[in-house]
Amino acid sequence: MSDRSSIKKQIVEALSHIEAEDGLYFNNLVVVHEEEERPIVRGEEPDIRAALEQLRQEGRIEVSGQGEAAIFRLK
């Protein structure tokens, strides 16, 4: 499995978690606090952003807002 495929899988897993039902900011994908249970997305920021864009283009996620205020959620 390529790194991008692995990152996409991690993103889908994180966004599928009950804690992500209202969506997640980018930082919430890559930083998970001790009290949170959802999986973390591991990878370099440019690779994670590219995987998010690929998932958006594939119609698997939707993005609300822009920049740091963008919220990612599963469709």
C-alpha positions in Angstrom: 0.0 0.0 0.0 1.5 3.4 -0.9 2.0 6.1 1.7 -0.9 8.1 0.2 -3.2 5.1 0.3 -2.3 4.5 3.9 -2.8 8.2 4.8 -6.2 8.2 3.1 -7.2 5.1 5.0 -6.1 6.7 8.3 -8.1 9.9 7.4 -11.3 7.9 6.7 -10.8 6.0 10.0 -10.4 9.2 11.9 -13.4 10.8 10.3 -15.5 7.7 10.8 -15.0 7.9 14.6 -18.0 9.0 16.7 -15.9 12.0 18.0 -15.7 13.3 14.4 -19.4 13.2 13.7 -19.4 17.0 13.3 -16.2 17.0 11.3 -12.6 17.7 12.2 -10.2 20.6 11.6 -6.9 19.6 10.1 -5.1 19.9 13.4 -7.6 17.5 15.0 -6.6 14.9 12.4 -2.9 15.1 13.3 -3.1 15.8 17.0 -5.2 13.7 19.3 -5.4 14.7 23.0 -5.1 12.1 25.8 -8.9 12.1 26.5 -9.8 11.6 22.9 -10.1 8.1 21.4 -10.2 8.6 17.7 -7.1 7.4 15.7 -4.4 9.9 14.7 -3.4 10.5 11.1 0.4 9.9 10.7 2.4 11.5 7.9 4.0 14.7 6.7 1.6 17.7 6.5 1.9 18.0 2.6 1.1 14.3 2.2 -1.9 14.5 4.5 -3.2 17.6 2.7 -2.7 15.9 -0.7 -4.6 12.8 0.6 -7.4 15.0 1.9 -7.7 16.7 -1.5 -7.7 13.4 -3.3 -10.5 12.1 -1.0 -12.4 15.3 -1.8 -12.0 14.9 -5.5 -13.1 11.2 -5.2 -16.3 12.5 -3.4 -15.6 10.6 -0.2 -15.2 13.7 2.0 -16.6 17.2 2.1 -14.8 20.4 3.2 -16.5 23.4 4.7 -14.6 26.6 5.0 -11.1 27.4 4.0 -7.5 27.4 5.4 -7.2 26.7 9.1 -11.0 27.0 9.5 -11.7 24.2 7.1 -13.7 21.4 8.5 -13.4 17.9 7.0 -16.2 15.3 7.2 -17.2 12.1 5.5 -20.0 12.3 3.0 
